[in-house]
């Protein structure tokens, strides 16, 4: 594919291109300029641009999507939502090309490049030839979501805060904390339940002795659930509900 730079804009901004993917954008930017925008990943660099760019080269960047091939795989660390490499292709004299997918529960991905997204843990999976690593040790992992947190509002029944821990976890002591805050007539009440270790569905009355009465009076509630591996925070969730939802929908 050939790209034509707009003379007045080439040194300042990239030319927007159709990416071939409905939810992704691709930019062409002079290589020495950092104008790609937040959330873009490097997919090609060192492309000859002649006099269109100050250093004579440009690069292509894309927002992530399943199946995108990138270089400079360290870009994946800290990406939100998280993505991991599911195929690594060595390129002689250059950085490897990495095919990426969004991290979800059960995703099998290469162990390198390393991605440690918040809210997930991994277990060794085995060897995959597509991960392009030498040796006989496992070169892939399976990603698992630590916990699912849901505010259920079943018709005709009281609402529930549902916390389900992933049973695939093996590691240091895992526990979670629920911080519930009610707001009623300009005042607030906060109650913390900590050192919780089991999956459970919680009614509003189980989260605080006065919350059921407050819910019936029209209070609103904020629930903050934080999961810990030992003392290290591993996942956080926040959601809100009305008193009516927690009493009867």
Protein Blocks (a to p, Z undefined) as FASTA:
>chain_A
ZZdddfklmmmmccdddehiakbccddddfkbccebghiacfbghiaebjmbmnopacdd
ddddehiacehkllmgopacddddfbdcddehiacddddddddehiacdfbdcdddehia
cddfbdcfklopgcjbdcbdcdddfbacdddddehiacdddddddfkbgcdddddddddd
ddeehiacddddehiabdcdddfklnocklmmmmmnopacdddddddehjacfbdcdddd
dfklmmoZZ
